[in-house]
Amino acid sequence: METKANYVLIGAFTIAVTLFLLLFALWAAKYSSERDWQEYRVVFREPVTGLTEGSSVQYNGIAVGTVDDLMLAPDDPRQVIALLRLQANAPVKVDTRAKLSMTSLTGPPIIQLTGGSPGAPTLEPGPDGRPPVIETSASALQNIADTANRLVERLDQVMSEENVARITATLDNIETMTGAIAEQREDMRQILVNARTASEQLTVTMSSANRTLDTVDRELVQNLPRLIEKIDGTLVKLDSAARGADTILNENRAAINSFANDGLSQLGPTLGELRSLIRDLRRISDRLDANPTRYLLGRDAPKEFEP
């Protein structure tokens, strides 16, 4: 009995020690795991289709963690809260931004972290101990979706009933115009022929004008020295004449002043007497034309005898 009792005690002690060591190992692993990982939250304001628990989280293309949980925001179901489990040494800063991204055309979406300038402080948990929130930026998928929505809205506006009617009317007018042009095909051909002929004649005229201008330019260049000499001589003569006139004026300045003062004052009465003389001469001329005999002899002219 004593031998069997010793075996039972030894076995129970061994099992107890093994369980203790196993629990200690689990606790140590959990403690180490909690020290090596940090939790963050991301609030998305767009659909996260394809994102699941366990999806990769990358920082500038390098995997730094996974998505631990996904849930709708309790106060706003339009928002999605993603709980991230990142490496503790991941440089998550206050200006780090999270967005949905695609690793390939057919691959599942991931969360891509970008930004994080060197001088920015590290993102720390809040005073309540809850995981810190990483701000989000619009993803390329969201930008594409927004752009597509705007394009569809504009396309709907462009393809309204009124615009469709206008486009139809424009097409009808174009068809009518092309039909009229087709009917006037011969006239159009003749117009094109005339235009080509006019263009050829214009080319010939321009060539002739260019040759004429070249000839004029050459003659002008050849005659330019003689013209300049003649102009210089004329200017010299004009200068000499101006100096002579200036000399004459200086020499006769006293006579000119006397004429301006005395002669011009007598010119008025002289012109008045001359005007009276001209009036008397006109009166005498009129009397001579009317009856010269009576004016000269003082009697009427003798009448001719009529038998």
Backbone bond lengths (Angstrom), bond angles and torsions (degrees), N, CA, C in turn:
res aa  C-N    CA-C-N  psi(-1)  N-CA   C-N-CA  omega(-1)  CA-C   N-CA-C  phi
1 M - - - 1.463 - - 1.524 110.67 -
2 E 1.273 116.65 -41.91 1.461 120.00 -179.03 1.517 110.90 -64.29
3 T 1.333 116.95 -38.41 1.470 119.93 179.50 1.499 110.90 -64.64
4 K 1.332 118.20 -43.68 1.472 121.60 178.62 1.527 110.99 -64.53
5 A 1.345 117.90 -38.95 1.467 121.63 179.61 1.505 109.97 -63.17
6 N 1.314 119.77 -39.96 1.468 121.93 178.35 1.527 111.62 -63.08
7 Y 1.329 116.66 -40.04 1.475 119.59 178.20 1.528 111.42 -63.62
8 V 1.301 117.33 -39.77 1.470 120.87 -179.80 1.516 110.10 -65.79
9 L 1.317 118.65 -44.38 1.459 122.34 179.50 1.530 111.43 -62.83
10 I 1.339 113.28 -43.71 1.477 116.95 179.58 1.532 110.74 -62.90
11 G 1.346 117.11 -43.21 1.464 120.65 179.50 1.507 111.85 -64.23
12 A 1.366 117.24 -43.13 1.459 120.27 179.56 1.523 110.52 -64.13
13 F 1.350 116.19 -40.88 1.476 119.03 179.37 1.531 110.92 -64.58
14 T 1.324 115.18 -40.08 1.487 118.84 179.42 1.525 111.20 -63.43
15 I 1.351 116.21 -45.31 1.473 120.20 179.26 1.520 110.99 -62.44
16 A 1.327 117.29 -40.71 1.463 120.96 -179.68 1.516 111.12 -64.56
17 V 1.340 115.20 -44.24 1.461 118.91 179.15 1.526 110.63 -64.12
18 T 1.332 116.97 -39.62 1.472 120.49 179.57 1.520 110.96 -63.86
19 L 1.333 117.07 -45.37 1.470 120.81 178.11 1.520 110.90 -61.65
20 F 1.325 116.41 -41.12 1.468 119.91 179.82 1.533 110.73 -62.98
21 L 1.337 114.51 -45.49 1.455 117.65 178.77 1.531 111.59 -63.48
22 L 1.346 117.04 -38.23 1.466 120.31 179.17 1.523 110.94 -65.21
23 L 1.341 117.16 -45.10 1.468 120.60 178.61 1.531 111.05 -63.47
24 F 1.333 114.84 -39.57 1.469 118.43 178.84 1.529 110.97 -64.22
25 A 1.343 115.63 -39.41 1.458 119.47 179.27 1.531 110.83 -65.54
26 L 1.345 116.29 -42.08 1.456 119.58 177.58 1.528 111.55 -63.02
27 W 1.339 116.25 -42.10 1.468 119.67 179.41 1.516 111.49 -64.97
28 A 1.319 115.24 -41.40 1.466 118.97 179.54 1.525 110.82 -66.06
29 A 1.353 115.84 -39.26 1.463 118.90 178.83 1.520 111.29 -65.04
30 K 1.353 115.04 -41.93 1.460 119.14 178.44 1.515 110.88 -64.54
31 Y 1.329 117.30 -42.96 1.454 120.91 -179.72 1.530 110.88 -63.26
32 S 1.346 114.67 -42.98 1.461 119.11 177.72 1.516 111.14 -65.17
33 S 1.363 115.28 -38.82 1.463 118.86 179.45 1.518 111.16 -65.01
34 E 1.346 116.57 -41.42 1.448 119.52 -179.93 1.521 111.14 -66.86
35 R 1.301 117.64 -30.84 1.451 120.30 178.95 1.529 111.52 -76.52
36 D 1.357 118.62 -28.24 1.461 122.31 -176.66 1.522 112.33 -87.78
37 W 1.325 119.04 -10.73 1.467 122.01 -176.05 1.523 109.84 -126.93
38 Q 1.371 115.22 152.88 1.456 122.13 179.47 1.524 108.51 -133.56
39 E 1.315 116.89 137.26 1.453 121.81 -179.38 1.535 110.55 -94.88
40 Y 1.335 114.51 140.77 1.466 122.70 176.95 1.525 108.52 -136.05
41 R 1.301 115.83 159.11 1.457 121.02 175.72 1.532 109.36 -118.79
42 V 1.318 114.62 145.82 1.466 122.11 176.04 1.518 107.15 -131.16
43 V 1.319 116.34 129.31 1.464 121.57 179.65 1.524 107.84 -108.18
44 F 1.345 115.99 110.91 1.453 122.02 179.03 1.526 109.77 -92.93
45 R 1.326 116.15 137.25 1.469 122.11 176.32 1.516 110.77 -109.15
46 E 1.303 115.43 31.43 1.456 123.13 178.06 1.520 108.40 -147.98
47 P 1.321 118.36 161.49 1.469 119.73 178.65 1.526 111.27 -62.15
48 V 1.319 116.19 144.90 1.469 122.37 -179.85 1.522 108.98 -115.70
49 T 1.324 115.43 46.33 1.461 120.48 -177.51 1.523 110.48 -57.81
50 G 1.320 116.63 130.65 1.458 122.17 178.78 1.508 113.90 92.42
51 L 1.332 118.61 -17.29 1.461 121.28 179.25 1.523 109.49 -81.58
52 T 1.300 116.97 129.84 1.467 121.67 -176.34 1.526 109.32 -132.60
53 E 1.323 114.88 169.58 1.466 119.63 173.77 1.529 109.15 -64.47
54 G 1.298 116.03 132.63 1.463 121.06 -176.17 1.516 113.31 95.82
55 S 1.372 117.24 -5.53 1.472 118.83 177.17 1.518 109.83 -63.67
56 S 1.300 115.41 150.35 1.459 121.07 -175.03 1.528 111.11 -73.79
57 V 1.318 113.95 148.36 1.467 122.10 172.70 1.518 106.70 -120.48
58 Q 1.328 116.50 123.54 1.458 121.39 -177.28 1.516 110.03 -118.74
59 Y 1.324 114.20 147.62 1.461 121.60 176.33 1.526 107.07 -115.97
60 N 1.365 116.21 105.88 1.465 122.00 -175.89 1.524 111.53 54.31
61 G 1.332 116.04 40.43 1.456 121.40 175.76 1.508 114.92 90.60
62 I 1.338 119.51 -1.99 1.466 122.70 -179.73 1.524 108.71 -110.24
63 A 1.352 116.48 129.83 1.457 120.70 -178.81 1.522 110.08 -67.49
64 V 1.327 116.33 125.67 1.464 121.25 -179.78 1.527 111.62 -126.39
65 G 1.349 118.67 1.58 1.456 119.59 179.98 1.513 111.47 170.00
66 T 1.331 114.58 -166.43 1.462 121.23 -177.82 1.516 109.35 -139.42
67 V 1.334 114.30 168.92 1.463 121.54 173.82 1.521 107.57 -84.48
68 D 1.330 116.93 119.51 1.473 120.52 -176.97 1.512 112.06 -89.37
69 D 1.347 117.64 -31.37 1.464 119.11 -177.09 1.525 108.35 -160.23
70 L 1.349 116.10 150.84 1.455 123.71 176.12 1.517 108.01 -130.36
71 M 1.343 116.21 138.02 1.468 119.67 179.46 1.519 108.37 -157.89
72 L 1.336 115.03 157.08 1.455 120.94 173.89 1.521 109.66 -80.19
73 A 1.331 116.43 145.35 1.460 120.21 178.72 1.525 109.13 -65.56
74 P 1.322 119.00 130.69 1.472 120.65 -177.50 1.527 113.31 -61.10
75 D 1.340 117.78 -36.09 1.455 120.65 -176.31 1.520 113.31 -91.32
76 D 1.346 118.90 -11.90 1.463 122.10 -179.98 1.520 108.29 -152.01
77 P 1.327 118.43 100.01 1.464 119.97 -177.18 1.524 113.58 -67.81
78 R 1.338 117.98 -8.11 1.459 119.19 176.61 1.528 111.63 -75.78
79 Q 1.316 116.76 -12.92 1.451 121.67 -179.87 1.527 110.18 -104.11
80 V 1.339 114.76 148.94 1.460 121.84 179.77 1.529 107.61 -120.33
81 I 1.346 115.52 128.40 1.461 121.47 178.37 1.521 108.55 -101.26
82 A 1.326 115.03 123.46 1.466 120.88 177.25 1.531 108.20 -111.61
83 L 1.335 115.47 125.91 1.467 121.64 177.18 1.521 107.72 -94.74
84 L 1.351 116.01 117.60 1.461 121.52 -176.43 1.521 110.40 -102.71
85 R 1.306 114.43 145.22 1.465 121.76 176.10 1.530 106.45 -118.68
86 L 1.346 114.91 103.02 1.458 120.91 -173.69 1.514 110.51 -112.94
87 Q 1.321 114.83 159.28 1.447 120.55 175.17 1.531 109.83 -61.76
88 A 1.319 115.46 141.88 1.458 119.57 -175.97 1.520 112.33 -64.45
89 N 1.338 117.45 -26.93 1.467 120.31 -179.16 1.524 112.43 -90.83
90 A 1.338 118.17 7.16 1.460 120.68 177.52 1.532 109.15 -66.90
91 P 1.337 118.85 128.14 1.474 121.28 -174.90 1.530 112.24 -78.36
92 V 1.321 115.95 70.08 1.460 119.96 179.17 1.525 108.17 -84.50
93 K 1.342 116.80 116.31 1.461 122.43 -177.90 1.527 109.57 -108.37
94 V 1.321 114.81 174.07 1.467 119.36 -178.45 1.525 111.25 -68.36
95 D 1.347 117.92 -22.95 1.463 119.78 178.57 1.526 112.21 -100.51
96 T 1.325 117.44 14.65 1.462 120.93 174.47 1.528 109.02 -73.59
97 R 1.308 117.23 139.51 1.454 122.53 -179.12 1.521 109.78 -123.92
98 A 1.345 114.63 145.56 1.469 121.47 179.75 1.522 109.02 -115.16
99 K 1.323 116.08 142.42 1.455 121.23 177.20 1.515 109.29 -153.35
100 L 1.329 115.02 157.35 1.462 120.44 176.40 1.515 109.35 -74.37
101 S 1.323 116.27 142.52 1.454 120.62 -179.14 1.514 108.80 -146.07
102 M 1.339 115.64 163.46 1.462 122.42 179.20 1.523 108.03 -118.82
103 T 1.317 115.96 130.43 1.464 119.74 177.23 1.518 111.47 -78.09
104 S 1.310 117.72 -24.97 1.457 122.74 178.51 1.525 107.74 -159.20
105 L 1.340 115.96 174.19 1.460 119.78 -178.20 1.519 111.73 -65.11
106 T 1.337 116.77 -34.10 1.470 120.38 -176.96 1.519 112.73 -106.56
107 G 1.361 117.57 -3.70 1.455 120.10 -177.35 1.520 112.33 -78.93
108 P 1.333 117.38 163.33 1.468 121.47 179.12 1.524 110.04 -73.72
109 P 1.326 118.09 155.89 1.471 120.20 177.59 1.514 111.51 -70.99
110 I 1.317 114.98 153.28 1.457 122.28 177.02 1.526 108.01 -131.45
111 I 1.318 115.54 174.12 1.458 120.83 174.04 1.525 107.71 -103.97
112 Q 1.324 114.51 122.36 1.457 120.97 -177.98 1.525 108.79 -107.09
113 L 1.347 115.53 125.97 1.459 121.66 176.65 1.518 108.73 -99.95
114 T 1.345 116.11 132.82 1.466 121.56 -179.82 1.519 108.98 -134.42
115 G 1.343 114.56 169.89 1.458 119.86 178.33 1.517 111.14 85.15
116 G 1.318 114.74 -150.68 1.453 119.98 -178.15 1.498 111.99 84.23
117 S 1.348 117.37 71.57 1.464 120.73 179.83 1.525 109.98 -67.86
118 P 1.343 117.54 151.55 1.478 119.96 -176.07 1.525 113.39 -60.37
119 G 1.324 118.13 -33.85 1.452 119.78 -176.76 1.515 114.50 -83.46
120 A 1.341 118.05 -6.03 1.465 120.48 -178.15 1.528 110.34 -77.45
121 P 1.344 117.25 146.64 1.478 118.89 177.98 1.513 111.99 -72.56
122 T 1.330 115.35 158.53 1.464 121.36 179.17 1.529 110.05 -71.52
123 L 1.322 115.59 143.23 1.461 120.75 178.59 1.525 108.88 -74.83
124 E 1.316 116.55 116.26 1.466 122.21 -176.83 1.528 110.35 -108.05
125 P 1.367 116.89 156.49 1.468 119.98 176.63 1.524 111.05 -63.38
126 G 1.350 115.69 155.96 1.443 121.13 179.48 1.517 111.57 -73.81
127 P 1.351 117.84 175.80 1.472 121.03 -179.23 1.521 113.19 -65.39
128 D 1.342 117.07 -22.79 1.460 119.78 179.69 1.523 112.50 -81.70
129 G 1.345 117.38 -2.99 1.450 120.59 179.02 1.513 114.24 83.50
130 R 1.338 117.81 0.23 1.465 119.83 179.62 1.525 109.63 -73.89
131 P 1.335 118.00 155.84 1.467 120.64 179.84 1.531 110.57 -59.55
132 P 1.316 117.82 140.18 1.475 120.37 178.87 1.526 111.05 -65.39
133 V 1.339 114.89 153.46 1.465 121.32 -176.69 1.535 108.82 -100.84
134 I 1.325 115.88 126.37 1.462 122.21 174.35 1.528 107.97 -90.81
135 E 1.345 116.84 125.45 1.451 120.76 179.67 1.531 110.29 -67.79
136 T 1.326 115.21 152.67 1.473 120.69 -176.61 1.527 109.83 -110.43
137 S 1.307 116.23 159.32 1.464 124.44 171.58 1.515 108.02 -130.29
138 A 1.319 115.67 155.37 1.466 120.41 -176.78 1.524 110.12 -62.15
139 S 1.294 116.06 134.43 1.459 121.08 179.99 1.518 110.19 -81.81
140 A 1.332 114.42 166.33 1.464 119.10 176.75 1.516 110.84 -62.38
141 L 1.342 116.46 -36.62 1.467 119.81 177.82 1.523 110.59 -62.58
142 Q 1.355 115.83 -42.04 1.455 118.75 179.51 1.524 111.12 -66.83
143 N 1.339 116.37 -40.16 1.466 119.21 177.43 1.515 111.30 -62.17
144 I 1.348 115.92 -41.74 1.464 119.45 178.14 1.524 110.30 -63.81
145 A 1.337 115.94 -42.50 1.456 119.27 -179.84 1.526 111.13 -64.48
146 D 1.353 116.81 -42.89 1.465 119.76 178.56 1.525 111.03 -63.36
147 T 1.343 115.51 -43.00 1.470 118.82 178.36 1.511 111.06 -63.29
148 A 1.325 117.06 -42.05 1.460 120.38 178.34 1.521 111.09 -62.58
149 N 1.327 116.49 -39.99 1.466 119.17 178.30 1.526 111.45 -63.58
150 R 1.349 115.88 -43.16 1.466 118.45 178.11 1.520 111.28 -63.73
151 L 1.340 116.58 -40.74 1.460 119.55 178.73 1.518 111.11 -63.09
152 V 1.322 116.30 -40.71 1.466 119.17 179.30 1.520 110.47 -65.11
153 E 1.357 116.88 -41.07 1.457 119.56 178.33 1.528 111.45 -62.57
154 R 1.342 115.63 -44.35 1.461 118.27 178.68 1.513 111.57 -66.57
155 L 1.331 116.68 -37.01 1.462 119.61 177.73 1.520 110.54 -64.33
156 D 1.331 116.66 -38.57 1.458 119.62 175.81 1.523 110.97 -62.14
157 Q 1.357 116.48 -40.22 1.462 118.92 178.36 1.526 111.31 -67.00
158 V 1.347 116.01 -40.46 1.462 118.90 -179.16 1.526 110.90 -66.96
159 M 1.333 115.91 -40.26 1.462 120.44 -177.06 1.520 112.18 -91.33
160 S 1.330 116.46 33.15 1.460 119.46 175.46 1.528 109.91 -69.19
161 E 1.329 116.10 166.65 1.465 120.40 -178.32 1.517 111.45 -60.62
162 E 1.338 116.01 -39.89 1.470 119.43 -179.42 1.517 111.06 -64.66
163 N 1.359 116.95 -44.60 1.464 119.88 -179.89 1.521 111.92 -68.27
164 V 1.323 116.66 -35.95 1.470 119.56 176.70 1.522 110.17 -62.43
165 A 1.353 116.47 -41.52 1.463 119.88 178.00 1.534 110.43 -63.12
166 R 1.337 116.74 -41.17 1.465 119.73 178.73 1.521 111.50 -64.85
167 I 1.339 117.26 -42.52 1.464 120.53 178.59 1.520 110.81 -62.47
168 T 1.343 115.75 -40.86 1.462 119.80 178.06 1.524 111.32 -62.36
169 A 1.356 116.28 -43.23 1.459 120.04 178.63 1.525 110.63 -64.02
170 T 1.348 116.71 -39.40 1.467 120.01 178.59 1.525 111.32 -63.84
171 L 1.324 116.16 -42.71 1.463 119.36 177.95 1.522 111.41 -63.44
172 D 1.337 116.41 -38.74 1.473 119.48 176.72 1.519 110.93 -62.80
173 N 1.329 116.32 -42.68 1.470 119.61 178.66 1.524 111.08 -63.54
174 I 1.346 116.04 -40.63 1.470 119.10 178.20 1.521 110.82 -63.32
175 E 1.319 115.47 -41.38 1.463 118.71 178.79 1.524 111.06 -63.92
176 T 1.331 116.79 -41.40 1.461 120.20 177.98 1.523 110.81 -62.96
177 M 1.327 116.28 -42.77 1.460 120.39 -179.37 1.522 111.13 -65.11
178 T 1.328 117.50 -43.65 1.461 119.70 179.17 1.525 110.86 -65.02
179 G 1.349 117.23 -35.17 1.459 119.43 175.79 1.513 111.79 -64.38
180 A 1.347 116.36 -42.37 1.465 119.54 178.35 1.523 110.65 -64.17
181 I 1.332 116.88 -39.22 1.467 119.90 178.36 1.527 110.76 -65.35
182 A 1.337 115.85 -38.52 1.463 119.15 178.46 1.530 111.38 -64.59
183 E 1.341 116.70 -35.96 1.464 119.56 178.50 1.524 111.33 -69.67
184 Q 1.323 116.89 -31.06 1.468 121.22 179.84 1.515 111.32 -97.50
185 R 1.316 116.72 35.15 1.452 120.19 -175.89 1.515 111.96 -63.44
186 E 1.342 117.14 -43.42 1.454 120.62 -179.58 1.526 111.24 -64.94
187 D 1.346 115.61 -41.02 1.465 118.60 178.25 1.532 110.51 -64.30
188 M 1.322 116.56 -40.52 1.446 119.98 178.19 1.522 110.85 -63.21
189 R 1.346 116.26 -40.21 1.467 119.23 178.40 1.530 110.29 -63.14
190 Q 1.345 116.39 -41.93 1.454 119.88 179.45 1.528 110.91 -65.27
191 I 1.336 115.93 -38.80 1.476 119.86 177.34 1.515 110.80 -61.96
192 L 1.341 115.93 -42.07 1.458 119.47 178.76 1.524 111.76 -64.86
193 V 1.365 116.07 -38.95 1.464 119.86 178.02 1.521 110.11 -64.18
194 N 1.352 115.70 -44.93 1.465 119.01 178.62 1.526 111.49 -62.65
195 A 1.316 115.51 -40.06 1.460 118.85 178.68 1.525 111.21 -63.55
196 R 1.345 116.50 -39.64 1.459 119.49 178.11 1.524 110.80 -65.39
197 T 1.352 116.31 -41.89 1.470 119.86 178.11 1.520 111.11 -62.69
198 A 1.352 115.29 -44.44 1.465 119.13 178.98 1.525 110.81 -62.29
199 S 1.324 116.47 -37.47 1.453 119.59 178.66 1.524 111.02 -65.10
200 E 1.348 117.02 -41.48 1.459 120.04 178.25 1.522 110.87 -64.07
201 Q 1.363 116.13 -44.68 1.466 118.79 178.26 1.528 111.36 -62.74
202 L 1.333 116.24 -38.61 1.457 119.34 178.37 1.531 110.97 -64.08
203 T 1.328 116.15 -36.11 1.462 119.88 177.79 1.519 110.95 -64.95
204 V 1.363 115.66 -43.36 1.473 119.64 178.59 1.524 109.92 -63.45
205 T 1.347 116.55 -43.53 1.465 120.29 -179.63 1.523 111.33 -62.48
206 M 1.313 115.94 -42.89 1.455 119.50 178.88 1.527 111.50 -63.58
207 S 1.332 116.56 -38.53 1.479 119.65 177.64 1.518 110.57 -63.67
208 S 1.368 116.11 -44.53 1.461 119.72 178.45 1.525 111.00 -62.83
209 A 1.332 115.96 -42.11 1.467 119.15 179.00 1.521 110.94 -63.27
210 N 1.319 117.14 -38.75 1.457 120.36 178.26 1.531 110.99 -63.58
211 R 1.355 116.16 -41.87 1.467 118.91 178.30 1.523 110.96 -64.71
212 T 1.356 116.18 -42.01 1.472 119.80 178.32 1.523 111.23 -61.15
213 L 1.335 115.49 -44.20 1.470 118.92 178.66 1.519 111.60 -63.13
214 D 1.333 115.99 -38.78 1.464 118.69 177.60 1.526 110.66 -62.05
215 T 1.382 116.06 -42.52 1.470 119.84 179.30 1.526 110.90 -63.53
216 V 1.348 115.34 -44.67 1.465 119.38 179.08 1.516 110.75 -61.89
217 D 1.317 116.34 -41.27 1.458 119.62 179.07 1.532 111.01 -62.20
218 R 1.338 116.12 -42.91 1.466 118.64 -179.32 1.531 110.77 -65.58
219 E 1.365 116.70 -45.10 1.468 119.56 179.05 1.524 110.93 -62.40
220 L 1.331 115.87 -39.77 1.459 119.00 179.85 1.526 110.80 -64.37
221 V 1.330 115.84 -40.63 1.464 119.04 178.85 1.530 110.46 -65.57
222 Q 1.358 116.05 -39.14 1.459 119.02 -179.23 1.527 111.77 -69.19
223 N 1.324 117.34 -40.23 1.467 121.20 -176.17 1.515 112.90 -88.37
224 L 1.300 117.27 -7.17 1.457 119.45 -175.77 1.538 112.54 -61.76
225 P 1.351 121.18 -41.87 1.478 119.11 178.54 1.525 112.60 -60.89
226 R 1.388 117.45 -43.33 1.467 119.79 179.57 1.523 110.61 -63.87
227 L 1.354 116.35 -41.26 1.455 118.75 178.67 1.527 111.18 -61.52
228 I 1.320 115.91 -40.74 1.467 119.71 179.88 1.530 109.96 -64.67
229 E 1.380 116.93 -40.55 1.463 119.53 178.21 1.520 111.54 -62.71
230 K 1.374 116.12 -43.08 1.456 119.40 179.08 1.523 111.11 -63.94
231 I 1.322 115.90 -41.93 1.463 119.16 179.26 1.518 110.64 -63.78
232 D 1.348 117.01 -39.80 1.459 120.22 177.66 1.522 110.68 -63.20
233 G 1.380 116.39 -43.72 1.464 118.99 178.71 1.514 111.95 -62.54
234 T 1.338 116.20 -43.29 1.466 119.62 178.49 1.512 111.19 -61.30
235 L 1.323 116.34 -42.02 1.458 119.34 178.78 1.518 111.63 -64.30
236 V 1.368 116.89 -36.71 1.468 120.05 177.76 1.522 110.51 -64.84
237 K 1.371 115.69 -43.43 1.460 119.40 178.96 1.526 110.92 -63.89
238 L 1.332 116.79 -43.61 1.457 119.53 178.30 1.519 110.90 -61.38
239 D 1.332 116.24 -38.91 1.457 119.60 178.23 1.525 110.86 -64.82
240 S 1.373 116.62 -40.75 1.464 120.49 179.03 1.521 110.77 -65.96
241 A 1.368 115.60 -43.00 1.462 118.87 178.66 1.516 110.93 -62.86
242 A 1.317 116.69 -39.81 1.462 119.77 178.95 1.520 110.54 -64.00
243 R 1.333 117.16 -40.87 1.465 119.59 178.29 1.523 110.71 -65.77
244 G 1.407 117.26 -39.88 1.468 119.90 177.71 1.516 111.84 -63.10
245 A 1.346 115.71 -43.93 1.468 118.89 178.45 1.512 111.05 -62.97
246 D 1.305 116.35 -37.98 1.462 119.52 178.15 1.528 110.67 -64.92
247 T 1.355 115.76 -38.31 1.474 119.34 178.43 1.522 111.10 -65.40
248 I 1.358 116.17 -45.70 1.467 120.26 179.33 1.515 110.85 -59.76
249 L 1.319 116.28 -43.91 1.456 119.64 179.52 1.517 111.11 -62.93
250 N 1.321 117.52 -40.62 1.454 120.11 179.18 1.530 111.64 -65.44
251 E 1.377 116.30 -40.51 1.462 119.55 -178.64 1.522 112.06 -70.57
252 N 1.320 119.86 -33.68 1.463 122.80 -176.04 1.523 111.58 -108.16
253 R 1.313 116.19 25.17 1.463 118.67 -177.83 1.530 110.86 -65.08
254 A 1.394 117.00 -35.92 1.467 119.33 -179.30 1.521 110.73 -67.62
255 A 1.360 116.36 -44.16 1.474 119.30 178.81 1.517 111.55 -63.65
256 I 1.330 115.79 -40.42 1.469 119.12 180.00 1.519 110.12 -64.94
257 N 1.331 116.26 -40.15 1.466 119.06 178.14 1.523 111.28 -65.21
258 S 1.377 116.39 -38.87 1.469 119.72 178.93 1.519 110.75 -65.59
259 F 1.365 114.96 -42.36 1.475 117.94 177.97 1.521 111.19 -64.32
260 A 1.311 115.71 -39.42 1.471 118.38 -179.60 1.516 111.46 -66.77
261 N 1.327 116.92 -32.72 1.469 118.68 -176.98 1.524 111.81 -86.05
262 D 1.407 117.16 -47.18 1.469 120.83 -174.41 1.521 112.16 -95.47
263 G 1.339 116.10 -48.38 1.465 119.23 -175.57 1.522 112.43 -62.58
264 L 1.302 117.09 -43.02 1.466 119.05 -178.49 1.526 110.97 -67.94
265 S 1.347 117.71 -32.19 1.469 118.95 178.21 1.527 111.55 -68.14
266 Q 1.376 117.69 -30.22 1.454 120.73 177.46 1.519 112.88 -86.64
267 L 1.298 116.44 -11.52 1.467 120.25 -177.56 1.519 110.97 -67.26
268 G 1.334 118.31 -33.64 1.460 121.13 -178.82 1.519 112.45 -64.16
269 P 1.356 119.57 -53.23 1.476 119.65 177.92 1.508 112.84 -61.48
270 T 1.358 115.96 -37.80 1.466 118.75 179.13 1.514 110.67 -62.18
271 L 1.325 117.77 -43.31 1.467 120.14 177.96 1.524 110.91 -64.10
272 G 1.352 117.80 -34.86 1.472 119.34 177.80 1.510 111.64 -65.27
273 E 1.361 117.50 -44.12 1.458 120.60 177.90 1.519 110.89 -64.44
274 L 1.351 116.53 -39.99 1.463 120.12 178.28 1.515 110.53 -62.73
275 R 1.337 117.92 -38.08 1.461 121.41 178.41 1.537 110.27 -65.04
276 S 1.354 118.49 -39.16 1.477 122.21 178.22 1.516 110.21 -66.27
277 L 1.362 115.97 -41.90 1.453 120.15 178.06 1.517 111.24 -60.75
278 I 1.300 116.73 -43.96 1.479 120.42 179.88 1.515 109.87 -64.22
279 R 1.322 118.09 -37.42 1.474 120.80 178.96 1.527 110.95 -66.37
280 D 1.373 117.29 -40.67 1.480 120.18 177.89 1.504 110.93 -66.16
281 L 1.326 117.46 -42.77 1.466 120.43 178.06 1.528 111.11 -61.72
282 R 1.320 117.60 -38.83 1.464 119.56 178.13 1.531 109.79 -65.29
283 R 1.345 118.79 -36.88 1.461 121.49 179.96 1.518 110.08 -67.43
284 I 1.370 116.66 -41.72 1.480 120.34 178.81 1.518 109.85 -64.23
285 S 1.339 116.77 -41.25 1.473 120.72 179.80 1.516 110.51 -62.77
286 D 1.326 116.45 -38.49 1.476 118.90 179.72 1.532 110.46 -67.06
287 R 1.339 118.20 -38.65 1.474 120.52 179.46 1.525 110.98 -69.03
288 L 1.340 117.30 -39.95 1.460 120.14 176.84 1.515 110.35 -61.69
289 D 1.311 118.19 -40.64 1.467 119.73 179.03 1.519 111.25 -67.10
290 A 1.315 117.80 -33.54 1.474 120.02 -176.87 1.541 111.95 -77.90
291 N 1.321 119.87 -48.52 1.483 122.37 -177.13 1.522 107.77 -154.38
292 P 1.343 117.99 82.98 1.457 120.37 -176.11 1.518 112.53 -64.41
293 T 1.358 119.56 -36.34 1.488 121.86 -176.66 1.508 110.51 -66.17
294 R 1.299 114.48 -49.66 1.461 116.78 -179.59 1.507 111.33 -63.13
295 Y 1.330 117.73 -35.47 1.467 119.81 -177.10 1.530 110.11 -71.31
296 L 1.376 115.47 -38.15 1.462 118.88 -177.31 1.522 112.68 -83.26
297 L 1.411 118.93 -41.59 1.460 122.63 -174.12 1.510 112.59 -99.68
298 G 1.258 116.57 -13.10 1.460 119.51 179.88 1.503 112.93 81.48
299 R 1.391 120.49 11.90 1.466 124.32 177.17 1.503 109.36 -143.70
300 D 1.354 111.36 168.52 1.453 116.52 -179.06 1.503 110.11 -76.45
301 A 1.294 119.41 156.39 1.459 124.42 178.47 1.529 109.53 -70.00
302 P 1.400 120.00 142.05 1.478 122.15 178.46 1.508 111.54 -62.56
303 K 1.317 112.24 143.73 1.464 118.55 -179.44 1.511 109.50 -85.46
304 E 1.302 116.05 146.42 1.449 120.81 -179.69 1.527 109.20 -76.06
305 F 1.403 115.24 142.09 1.473 121.34 -179.78 1.520 109.72 -75.52
306 E 1.263 113.84 133.89 1.469 119.52 178.89 1.516 107.31 -118.65
307 P 1.351 123.89 109.30 1.460 125.25 178.68 1.518 111.24 -67.42
